[in-house]
């Protein structure tokens, strides 16, 4: 049966729905349920037959242009400094982000002039100021009783925004692009209630063209050199050609051409080709001949695509092939890079796809997919960098067997053999923290007739349509050690295939599919409800495992943070048991909407053979009961390989700044295929994952003489010396930036290894309820707080005096990792399809010094606790760490959003609920720089 339940809907982007549905397209993908255990490898005959139809060919003799990296953009991707973290922004290679006009009301956070520095300081990327998003609503609710009043009022808004831009330092001002209008054909110059005069510019463009010219001229006069983007239509209408003709005649040609592709990947290729033809025709004989304006498709992809590597790689392929910039659409939360980032510093599978994409160098090459022009099929993008002797391919989008073939492998670059890494980038949910791409194979391969091929479904596991895949080729190098795949076995088990007993069952779906891209991707297309307050339900999964061992178990689940049943406790608790015993209570994750997936992880002991893994709404003795309401997508089991306990990151596949790879010779004993020589000032950067905010052992292996300095998240951690150097370091949960920079001589950096755990670093935890609360800051008792208590009410009106101060001890002076365990339930009323959970800010001071603002992303409930690591400088002995807060003022430093927009909560005046702080040494490394 089907249980009716209230959801925050995720409708098709209504502003362009009628134009888009007709083009939504293409070869449907079959979303059948996954098997109850890992499928056996096909026979050689069936694999050969399958790859005959699924062959992706990468021709390394071709050059389709310099690698561009333009797909790494995001609409409303940044909330403010620290959300997401600098590591998340830089590691994703974010090039462009569009955000609301400063101090606007469209959404909480994401004010353009507050996010330009975080982007410019990390990647040198551009912020597009969506000036219209100063207003609330969609269509925009611009005030005025007459068309003239509305337009004049908006011109005043733009003038204020441009005056603010003019006050910025030049280094940030040059990173801004101004968008005077957004989707004008369905908005200000459309036919709706809030239109200029009820006339669409697609039918009669005169009013819009006059407004465009005024806005363009104002921008150029107020801020000379400021780039202006347009027309920013919801699709590339034929009328855009007329817009270009007008701007040539009026002298108001945009600096960047923008439109949206809320359709399908192939449409990117078709639209860009169509626009370029128009451009050539319009510019002929005008003085613009030969000009190819930058293009930014500043909204692309739907809910079904975002967060899913196998879907997004198809978009990336089309965007990179077209050599344009593009931004992933904003369907859900702002500040998470369009469903790429998790919390402040964590990453899902989509982020790792873009991390791999952003590390491509050199030039792209021709990729021939098995089904050119067909969406939801195997597609890819590839590059070759002869200077680095490296080729990289990213691909995905199909299920089962396939052959990926590199042809015309240049002997002068690689020699007669290559070293190949094959990795999977799995889907981990919109809110699911992910480790780095999983190694499937690492081996040296002979190049036969200029070709190297990889058979998935035969020598390698079959493709998963939700995963993307990466293949990296370098010269074969020496005979050093190779890395080990992280798991000995993996299995996935769908909730819709499990047996449910008890009341309240619901089979929910079908969810997202190529035929309904407005809905969210779900493994198998369906999910199961029933585990909720008052239920006696039990969901039994039958699993079959290959050997005895401790298995990592993940439950892909979701609870809507605003649901009435969830509001009481927050995370929904269920009781997990194996074969009717071995019970443990598990708390399932919250989400900003129904059907956005995260996973709760635990470990279970299993003997070889068949077992029943149960999720139950009541404990075995009846004393424990579920509180909340959860839906379940699937469970996964993984048997970790003990030999892979240390995560290895090879230097020759990392990011290089001035450094050069070395294969063979002095690097003959290196692991992988070689090493990287770093002279003074040259560096290698690694993006390292840590499951927790916790200590790990960092081992930096170098060859030859010389020394190098190692920084972890910008903090000096170690100076290498000899053949190997290691130190315990405090890693942040999620993504860590480890940089090895040449200091003396010219050492060869082979690799780094990261082993979680250890007790070498001094660390102490301080409970908030034991700290000094002042004013109205007070103790609360959320059930999931460490020790059962936390402190809320920090902040409020300006000068409120509601503070919390910890007395902490430091064994020596220096940088410490301060881990803040917090909850942030703040949310603003939903707007259109955006739920608007909010960040909170704490002003943190050490020993009474200058306050440092720290943003804490929403955790969706006051009983849902996360950790955020903040480096702090402490003195030896006694220190104080104080938390305060108040509403951040507008750009002018004097007015407040709460006064300008009294009907909307746009900036929280409160710090998060503080549970505890842990003060840990940052490193045990030798840091003598003399």
LUMDREN-228826 format. One record per residue (C-alpha): residue number from 1; residue in one letter; x, y, z. Coordinates in steps of 0.5 Angstrom, whole numbers, plus 500, padded with zeros to 3 digits. Layout:
N
 pos code east north  up
 NUM    A    X     Y   Z
...
END
This chain:
930
 pos code east north  up
   1    X  500   500 500
   2    X  502   507 499
   3    X  502   512 505
   4    X  500   519 503
   5    X  505   524 507
   6    X  507   531 506
   7    X  513   533 502
   8    X  516   540 500
   9    X  515   539 493
  10    X  520   539 488
  11    X  517   541 482
  12    X  520   542 475
  13    X  523   549 475
  14    X  516   553 473
  15    X  519   559 470
  16    X  521   555 464
  17    X  517   549 465
  18    X  513   549 458
  19    X  519   551 454
  20    X  523   545 457
  21    X  518   539 458
  22    X  518   539 450
  23    X  525   538 450
  24    X  526   533 456
  25    X  528   528 451
  26    X  532   522 450
  27    X  533   515 451
  28    X  530   513 457
  29    X  534   509 462
  30    X  532   503 466
  31    X  532   504 473
  32    X  531   497 475
  33    X  532   495 482
  34    X  539   493 484
  35    X  541   485 486
  36    X  541   483 493
  37    X  548   482 492
  38    X  554   484 488
  39    X  553   481 481
  40    X  558   476 478
  41    X  562   478 473
  42    X  559   476 466
  43    X  563   471 461
  44    X  568   473 456
  45    X  563   472 451
  46    X  557   476 454
  47    X  562   481 456
  48    X  565   482 449
  49    X  558   482 446
  50    X  556   488 451
  51    X  562   492 449
  52    X  561   492 442
  53    X  555   496 443
  54    X  558   500 449
  55    X  565   502 447
  56    X  568   509 448
  57    X  574   511 444
  58    X  579   517 447
  59    X  584   519 441
  60    X  590   522 444
  61    X  593   524 437
  62    X  588   529 437
  63    X  587   536 440
  64    X  581   540 441
  65    X  583   546 445
  66    X  586   548 452
  67    X  583   545 458
  68    X  578   550 460
  69    X  575   547 466
  70    X  568   551 465
  71    X  563   546 468
  72    X  565   548 475
  73    X  561   553 477
  74    X  555   554 481
  75    X  548   558 482
  76    X  548   561 489
  77    X  554   556 491
  78    X  557   560 496
  79    X  553   562 503
  80    X  559   567 506
  81    X  566   566 508
  82    X  567   559 511
  83    X  561   556 508
  84    X  563   552 504
  85    X  570   552 506
  86    X  576   555 502
  87    X  578   547 501
  88    X  572   545 498
  89    X  572   551 493
  90    X  579   551 491
  91    X  579   543 491
  92    X  573   543 486
  93    X  576   549 482
  94    X  570   553 482
  95    X  570   558 476
  96    X  564   562 477
  97    X  558   563 482
  98    X  552   567 481
  99    X  549   570 487
 100    X  544   575 489
 101    X  545   583 489
 102    X  548   585 496
 103    X  543   586 502
 104    X  538   583 498
 105    X  532   579 500
 106    X  531   573 495
 107    X  535   568 500
 108    X  538   568 507
 109    X  546   569 505
 110    X  550   569 499
 111    X  550   576 498
 112    X  555   578 492
 113    X  560   582 495
 114    X  561   578 501
 115    X  562   572 497
 116    X  567   575 492
 117    X  573   574 497
 118    X  572   567 498
 119    X  572   565 491
 120    X  577   570 489
 121    X  582   568 494
 122    X  582   561 493
 123    X  581   560 485
 124    X  581   567 482
 125    X  574   565 480
 126    X  568   570 478
 127    X  562   572 482
 128    X  556   574 478
 129    X  552   579 481
 130    X  544   577 480
 131    X  542   584 481
 132    X  535   582 480
 133    X  535   578 486
 134    X  535   584 491
 135    X  528   583 491
 136    X  524   577 494
 137    X  520   572 490
 138    X  520   569 483
 139    X  517   573 479
 140    X  521   578 482
 141    X  516   583 486
 142    X  519   590 484
 143    X  514   595 487
 144    X  511   601 484
 145    X  504   602 481
 146    X  506   604 474
 147    X  511   601 469
 148    X  515   607 470
 149    X  515   607 477
 150    X  517   600 477
 151    X  523   601 473
 152    X  525   607 476
 153    X  525   604 483
 154    X  530   598 480
 155    X  534   603 477
 156    X  536   606 484
 157    X  537   599 486
 158    X  542   598 481
 159    X  545   604 482
 160    X  546   603 489
 161    X  549   596 488
 162    X  554   599 483
 163    X  556   604 488
 164    X  558   599 493
 165    X  562   595 487
 166    X  566   601 486
 167    X  568   601 494
 168    X  571   594 493
 169    X  579   593 492
 170    X  581   593 485
 171    X  583   586 486
 172    X  576   584 488
 173    X  572   589 483
 174    X  575   585 477
 175    X  573   579 479
 176    X  565   581 479
 177    X  560   581 473
 178    X  554   584 473
 179    X  547   581 471
 180    X  542   587 470
 181    X  536   582 469
 182    X  535   575 470
 183    X  530   571 465
 184    X  527   577 463
 185    X  522   574 458
 186    X  518   570 464
 187    X  519   576 469
 188    X  520   583 469
 189    X  519   583 461
 190    X  514   578 461
 191    X  507   577 461
 192    X  505   576 469
 193    X  503   580 475
 194    X  510   583 476
 195    X  511   584 469
 196    X  513   591 466
 197    X  507   592 462
 198    X  504   585 461
 199    X  508   585 454
 200    X  513   579 453
 201    X  520   582 450
 202    X  520   576 446
 203    X  514   579 442
 204    X  515   586 443
 205    X  523   587 445
 206    X  523   595 445
 207    X  521   596 453
 208    X  527   591 455
 209    X  532   593 450
 210    X  531   601 453
 211    X  532   598 460
 212    X  538   594 458
 213    X  541   600 455
 214    X  540   604 461
 215    X  543   599 465
 216    X  549   597 461
 217    X  551   604 461
 218    X  550   606 468
 219    X  554   600 470
 220    X  560   602 465
 221    X  559   609 468
 222    X  559   607 475
 223    X  564   602 475
 224    X  569   603 469
 225    X  571   596 466
 226    X  566   592 470
 227    X  563   586 465
 228    X  556   586 464
 229    X  552   579 462
 230    X  546   578 459
 231    X  541   577 456
 232    X  540   571 461
 233    X  534   568 458
 234    X  531   561 461
 235    X  533   558 454
 236    X  537   560 448
 237    X  531   563 445
 238    X  531   565 437
 239    X  530   572 439
 240    X  537   572 443
 241    X  539   573 436
 242    X  535   580 435
 243    X  538   582 442
 244    X  545   581 439
 245    X  543   585 433
 246    X  540   591 438
 247    X  546   591 442
 248    X  551   592 436
 249    X  547   598 434
 250    X  546   601 441
 251    X  553   600 443
 252    X  551   595 449
 253    X  554   588 447
 254    X  555   584 453
 255    X  562   582 455
 256    X  559   575 457
 257    X  553   572 454
 258    X  549   568 458
 259    X  543   563 458
 260    X  540   557 462
 261    X  540   550 459
 262    X  535   547 464
 263    X  534   541 459
 264    X  539   536 458
 265    X  547   535 456
 266    X  546   535 449
 267    X  542   541 448
 268    X  549   545 451
 269    X  553   543 444
 270    X  547   544 440
 271    X  545   551 443
 272    X  553   553 443
 273    X  553   552 436
 274    X  547   555 434
 275    X  549   561 438
 276    X  556   562 435
 277    X  553   562 428
 278    X  549   567 430
 279    X  555   571 433
 280    X  558   570 426
 281    X  552   573 422
 282    X  551   579 427
 283    X  558   581 428
 284    X  560   581 420
 285    X  562   588 418
 286    X  561   591 425
 287    X  568   592 427
 288    X  566   585 432
 289    X  568   581 426
 290    X  572   575 429
 291    X  570   576 436
 292    X  568   570 440
 293    X  564   573 446
 294    X  565   568 453
 295    X  559   564 454
 296    X  556   562 461
 297    X  550   557 461
 298    X  549   560 468
 299    X  544   555 470
 300    X  544   547 468
 301    X  542   540 471
 302    X  536   538 475
 303    X  535   535 481
 304    X  535   528 478
 305    X  542   530 476
 306    X  545   534 481
 307    X  550   530 486
 308    X  550   524 482
 309    X  557   523 478
 310    X  554   518 473
 311    X  549   524 471
 312    X  554   530 472
 313    X  559   527 468
 314    X  555   527 462
 315    X  554   535 463
 316    X  561   536 464
 317    X  563   533 457
 318    X  558   537 453
 319    X  560   543 457
 320    X  568   542 456
 321    X  567   540 449
 322    X  564   547 448
 323    X  569   551 451
 324    X  564   555 455
 325    X  563   556 463
 326    X  557   554 466
 327    X  554   554 473
 328    X  550   548 476
 329    X  543   550 478
 330    X  540   552 485
 331    X  534   547 486
 332    X  535   547 494
 333    X  540   550 499
 334    X  545   555 498
 335    X  552   555 500
 336    X  553   548 498
 337    X  556   549 491
 338    X  549   546 488
 339    X  549   540 492
 340    X  557   538 492
 341    X  559   540 499
 342    X  556   537 505
 343    X  556   541 512
 344    X  562   546 511
 345    X  568   542 509
 346    X  565   535 507
 347    X  564   533 500
 348    X  560   528 496
 349    X  561   524 490
 350    X  559   530 485
 351    X  565   534 489
 352    X  570   529 487
 353    X  568   528 480
 354    X  569   536 480
 355    X  576   535 484
 356    X  578   530 478
 357    X  576   535 473
 358    X  579   541 475
 359    X  586   537 476
 360    X  586   536 468
 361    X  591   540 465
 362    X  594   540 458
 363    X  589   540 452
 364    X  583   536 451
 365    X  582   530 446
 366    X  577   527 442
 367    X  572   523 445
 368    X  568   518 441
 369    X  562   515 445
 370    X  558   509 443
 371    X  552   513 442
 372    X  553   520 440
 373    X  548   525 441
 374    X  544   521 446
 375    X  543   523 453
 376    X  543   518 459
 377    X  548   514 455
 378    X  556   513 456
 379    X  559   520 455
 380    X  566   522 457
 381    X  571   528 457
 382    X  579   527 456
 383    X  585   531 456
 384    X  593   530 455
 385    X  598   534 458
 386    X  605   532 454
 387    X  609   536 459
 388    X  607   532 465
 389    X  606   526 461
 390    X  599   525 463
 391    X  593   523 460
 392    X  586   523 464
 393    X  579   521 462
 394    X  573   522 466
 395    X  566   518 464
 396    X  560   515 466
 397    X  552   514 465
 398    X  551   507 463
 399    X  550   500 467
 400    X  554   494 466
 401    X  559   492 461
 402    X  563   497 457
 403    X  570   498 453
 404    X  574   504 454
 405    X  580   505 449
 406    X  585   510 449
 407    X  588   510 441
 408    X  594   513 438
 409    X  598   513 445
 410    X  604   517 443
 411    X  610   514 444
 412    X  614   520 445
 413    X  610   522 451
 414    X  609   515 454
 415    X  614   510 451
 416    X  612   503 450
 417    X  608   502 456
 418    X  603   506 461
 419    X  602   506 468
 420    X  594   506 469
 421    X  590   508 475
 422    X  582   506 474
 423    X  578   509 480
 424    X  570   509 481
 425    X  567   516 484
 426    X  561   513 487
 427    X  554   517 488
 428    X  554   518 496
 429    X  547   522 496
 430    X  546   529 496
 431    X  548   530 503
 432    X  553   524 504
 433    X  560   525 506
 434    X  565   521 501
 435    X  572   519 501
 436    X  576   520 495
 437    X  575   516 488
 438    X  575   508 490
 439    X  581   505 486
 440    X  579   499 482
 441    X  586   497 479
 442    X  593   500 478
 443    X  597   496 473
 444    X  603   497 468
 445    X  600   496 461
 446    X  604   495 454
 447    X  601   499 449
 448    X  599   495 443
 449    X  599   498 436
 450    X  598   505 440
 451    X  592   502 444
 452    X  591   501 451
 453    X  584   498 453
 454    X  580   497 459
 455    X  574   492 459
 456    X  569   494 465
 457    X  564   488 466
 458    X  570   483 465
 459    X  577   485 468
 460    X  574   490 472
 461    X  567   491 475
 462    X  561   493 471
 463    X  559   500 470
 464    X  554   503 475
 465    X  550   508 472
 466    X  550   513 478
 467    X  558   513 478
 468    X  563   516 474
 469    X  570   513 473
 470    X  577   516 472
 471    X  583   513 468
 472    X  589   516 469
 473    X  595   514 465
 474    X  603   516 466
 475    X  609   513 463
 476    X  610   506 466
 477    X  616   508 471
 478    X  619   503 475
 479    X  617   497 479
 480    X  615   500 486
 481    X  609   498 490
 482    X  602   499 488
 483    X  596   501 492
 484    X  591   497 494
 485    X  583   497 493
 486    X  580   499 499
 487    X  575   494 499
 488    X  575   486 498
 489    X  568   486 497
 490    X  562   491 496
 491    X  554   489 496
 492    X  548   494 495
 493    X  541   492 497
 494    X  535   496 495
 495    X  529   497 501
 496    X  524   496 496
 497    X  526   488 495
 498    X  527   488 503
 499    X  521   484 507
 500    X  517   489 511
 501    X  513   486 517
 502    X  508   491 521
 503    X  504   497 520
 504    X  505   503 516
 505    X  509   501 510
 506    X  509   505 504
 507    X  513   504 497
 508    X  515   511 495
 509    X  516   512 488
 510    X  518   512 482
 511    X  522   518 484
 512    X  527   521 479
 513    X  528   519 472
 514    X  530   521 465
 515    X  523   522 464
 516    X  522   526 471
 517    X  528   530 472
 518    X  525   535 477
 519    X  525   529 482
 520    X  531   526 486
 521    X  535   521 484
 522    X  534   514 488
 523    X  538   508 487
 524    X  533   503 484
 525    X  528   509 483
 526    X  524   507 489
 527    X  524   508 497
 528    X  521   505 503
 529    X  517   508 509
 530    X  514   506 515
 531    X  519   507 520
 532    X  516   512 524
 533    X  513   514 531
 534    X  508   509 533
 535    X  510   504 528
 536    X  512   497 530
 537    X  515   496 523
 538    X  521   492 521
 539    X  525   492 514
 540    X  529   485 513
 541    X  534   485 508
 542    X  537   479 506
 543    X  544   479 505
 544    X  550   474 503
 545    X  557   475 504
 546    X  563   472 502
 547    X  567   471 508
 548    X  567   472 516
 549    X  569   479 518
 550    X  567   486 520
 551    X  563   490 515
 552    X  562   497 514
 553    X  554   498 513
 554    X  551   504 511
 555    X  544   506 511
 556    X  542   511 505
 557    X  536   514 509
 558    X  532   521 509
 559    X  528   525 514
 560    X  525   531 513
 561    X  527   536 518
 562    X  521   540 518
 563    X  516   534 518
 564    X  512   534 525
 565    X  514   527 527
 566    X  521   529 526
 567    X  521   536 529
 568    X  521   533 536
 569    X  527   529 536
 570    X  531   531 530
 571    X  535   525 527
 572    X  530   519 527
 573    X  532   513 531
 574    X  532   506 529
 575    X  534   499 531
 576    X  539   495 527
 577    X  540   488 528
 578    X  543   482 525
 579    X  539   475 525
 580    X  535   478 530
 581    X  540   479 535
 582    X  547   484 536
 583    X  542   490 536
 584    X  545   497 536
 585    X  541   504 536
 586    X  542   508 529
 587    X  540   515 528
 588    X  538   516 521
 589    X  540   523 517
 590    X  536   529 516
 591    X  535   532 510
 592    X  532   539 507
 593    X  527   536 503
 594    X  524   529 502
 595    X  528   524 498
 596    X  535   527 499
 597    X  539   522 501
 598    X  545   521 506
 599    X  547   515 510
 600    X  548   513 517
 601    X  555   509 518
 602    X  556   503 523
 603    X  560   496 523
 604    X  557   489 523
 605    X  560   483 525
 606    X  558   477 519
 607    X  560   470 518
 608    X  561   468 511
 609    X  554   466 508
 610    X  547   469 508
 611    X  544   473 514
 612    X  538   478 515
 613    X  540   485 517
 614    X  534   489 520
 615    X  532   496 521
 616    X  526   496 526
 617    X  522   501 529
 618    X  522   498 536
 619    X  528   495 540
 620    X  528   487 542
 621    X  526   488 549
 622    X  521   494 547
 623    X  524   499 551
 624    X  526   503 545
 625    X  522   506 540
 626    X  523   510 534
 627    X  522   517 534
 628    X  521   521 528
 629    X  519   519 520
 630    X  525   516 516
 631    X  525   513 509
 632    X  530   508 507
 633    X  533   507 500
 634    X  538   502 501
 635    X  543   499 505
 636    X  550   498 503
 637    X  556   493 506
 638    X  563   493 505
 639    X  569   489 507
 640    X  575   493 508
 641    X  582   491 506
 642    X  586   491 512
 643    X  592   492 507
 644    X  589   499 505
 645    X  588   502 512
 646    X  593   507 510
 647    X  590   512 504
 648    X  595   513 499
 649    X  596   519 495
 650    X  601   519 489
 651    X  605   526 487
 652    X  605   524 480
 653    X  597   525 480
 654    X  597   531 484
 655    X  597   538 483
 656    X  603   541 481
 657    X  606   548 482
 658    X  612   549 478
 659    X  614   542 480
 660    X  616   536 475
 661    X  614   529 475
 662    X  620   524 474
 663    X  619   517 471
 664    X  624   512 472
 665    X  632   513 474
 666    X  632   517 480
 667    X  625   515 481
 668    X  625   508 480
 669    X  624   506 487
 670    X  618   510 487
 671    X  611   507 489
 672    X  606   508 483
 673    X  609   510 477
 674    X  614   516 479
 675    X  615   522 483
 676    X  615   529 483
 677    X  621   534 484
 678    X  620   540 488
 679    X  626   545 488
 680    X  625   551 493
 681    X  618   554 492
 682    X  615   549 488
 683    X  610   545 491
 684    X  605   539 490
 685    X  598   539 493
 686    X  594   533 495
 687    X  586   533 497
 688    X  586   529 503
 689    X  579   526 506
 690    X  578   525 513
 691    X  572   521 516
 692    X  572   525 522
 693    X  575   531 525
 694    X  581   527 529
 695    X  588   525 529
 696    X  591   522 523
 697    X  598   519 522
 698    X  601   523 516
 699    X  607   520 512
 700    X  611   524 507
 701    X  615   519 503
 702    X  621   523 499
 703    X  627   520 495
 704    X  634   523 495
 705    X  637   529 499
 706    X  634   535 500
 707    X  628   537 505
 708    X  621   540 504
 709    X  616   544 508
 710    X  609   540 509
 711    X  603   545 511
 712    X  596   542 513
 713    X  590   547 511
 714    X  595   552 511
 715    X  598   551 518
 716    X  606   548 518
 717    X  606   541 520
 718    X  612   538 518
 719    X  619   539 515
 720    X  621   533 511
 721    X  628   530 512
 722    X  631   523 510
 723    X  628   518 506
 724    X  621   519 510
 725    X  618   523 515
 726    X  612   523 519
 727    X  607   526 524
 728    X  601   526 527
 729    X  596   531 525
 730    X  589   534 527
 731    X  585   533 520
 732    X  579   537 519
 733    X  573   532 518
 734    X  572   532 510
 735    X  577   535 505
 736    X  584   537 507
 737    X  589   541 503
 738    X  596   538 504
 739    X  602   542 501
 740    X  609   539 500
 741    X  613   545 498
 742    X  621   545 496
 743    X  625   548 502
 744    X  633   546 501
 745    X  636   542 495
 746    X  631   538 490
 747    X  627   532 493
 748    X  623   527 490
 749    X  616   527 493
 750    X  614   520 492
 751    X  607   520 495
 752    X  603   521 502
 753    X  600   516 506
 754    X  594   518 511
 755    X  592   513 517
 756    X  587   515 521
 757    X  587   514 529
 758    X  593   515 534
 759    X  593   518 541
 760    X  600   522 540
 761    X  597   529 540
 762    X  595   532 546
 763    X  587   533 546
 764    X  582   535 552
 765    X  574   536 551
 766    X  571   542 555
 767    X  563   541 556
 768    X  559   548 554
 769    X  555   547 560
 770    X  561   547 565
 771    X  563   554 561
 772    X  561   561 563
 773    X  555   563 560
 774    X  553   570 561
 775    X  546   574 560
 776    X  541   570 557
 777    X  545   564 554
 778    X  543   558 558
 779    X  543   551 558
 780    X  539   546 554
 781    X  538   538 554
 782    X  538   536 547
 783    X  538   528 548
 784    X  544   527 543
 785    X  549   532 546
 786    X  555   530 549
 787    X  553   529 556
 788    X  546   531 555
 789    X  547   538 555
 790    X  549   544 551
 791    X  548   552 551
 792    X  543   556 547
 793    X  541   563 547
 794    X  548   566 545
 795    X  547   573 541
 796    X  541   577 540
 797    X  540   584 539
 798    X  546   588 538
 799    X  550   589 544
 800    X  546   583 548
 801    X  552   581 552
 802    X  549   574 551
 803    X  556   570 551
 804    X  559   563 553
 805    X  567   563 555
 806    X  571   557 556
 807    X  577   556 560
 808    X  582   552 556
 809    X  589   549 557
 810    X  595   549 552
 811    X  601   545 553
 812    X  605   550 549
 813    X  604   556 545
 814    X  602   555 538
 815    X  596   553 533
 816    X  591   548 536
 817    X  585   545 532
 818    X  579   547 536
 819    X  573   542 534
 820    X  567   546 536
 821    X  561   541 537
 822    X  555   545 535
 823    X  547   544 532
 824    X  544   550 528
 825    X  537   549 527
 826    X  536   556 524
 827    X  531   556 518
 828    X  528   562 514
 829    X  521   561 510
 830    X  521   557 504
 831    X  521   561 498
 832    X  519   557 491
 833    X  523   551 491
 834    X  528   553 496
 835    X  527   551 503
 836    X  532   556 506
 837    X  536   553 512
 838    X  540   558 515
 839    X  547   559 517
 840    X  549   562 524
 841    X  555   566 526
 842    X  559   566 532
 843    X  564   572 533
 844    X  570   568 537
 845    X  575   571 541
 846    X  581   568 544
 847    X  584   571 551
 848    X  580   577 550
 849    X  583   579 543
 850    X  580   581 536
 851    X  573   577 535
 852    X  573   573 529
 853    X  567   571 525
 854    X  565   564 524
 855    X  560   561 520
 856    X  556   555 522
 857    X  552   551 516
 858    X  545   549 518
 859    X  545   542 521
 860    X  537   542 521
 861    X  535   541 528
 862    X  538   543 535
 863    X  539   536 537
 864    X  543   534 530
 865    X  550   536 532
 866    X  556   536 527
 867    X  563   538 528
 868    X  567   544 525
 869    X  575   545 526
 870    X  577   552 527
 871    X  585   553 528
 872    X  586   558 534
 873    X  593   561 536
 874    X  593   559 544
 875    X  598   561 549
 876    X  602   556 554
 877    X  598   555 560
 878    X  591   558 561
 879    X  587   561 555
 880    X  580   563 554
 881    X  575   562 548
 882    X  569   566 548
 883    X  563   566 543
 884    X  558   572 542
 885    X  554   574 536
 886    X  549   579 534
 887    X  546   580 527
 888    X  551   582 522
 889    X  550   589 519
 890    X  549   591 511
 891    X  554   593 507
 892    X  554   600 510
 893    X  556   597 517
 894    X  550   601 519
 895    X  543   598 517
 896    X  540   591 518
 897    X  537   586 514
 898    X  531   586 519
 899    X  530   593 519
 900    X  530   593 511
 901    X  526   587 510
 902    X  522   586 516
 903    X  518   580 513
 904    X  524   576 512
 905    X  529   572 516
 906    X  535   574 512
 907    X  541   574 518
 908    X  541   570 524
 909    X  543   574 530
 910    X  545   568 534
 911    X  551   563 535
 912    X  549   556 534
 913    X  547   551 540
 914    X  554   549 543
 915    X  555   543 546
 916    X  563   542 547
 917    X  570   544 544
 918    X  576   540 544
 919    X  582   543 544
 920    X  588   539 540
 921    X  595   540 538
 922    X  595   541 531
 923    X  602   537 529
 924    X  607   533 532
 925    X  612   534 527
 926    X  619   537 527
 927    X  618   545 525
 928    X  625   548 525
 929    X  626   552 520
 930    X  633   554 521
END
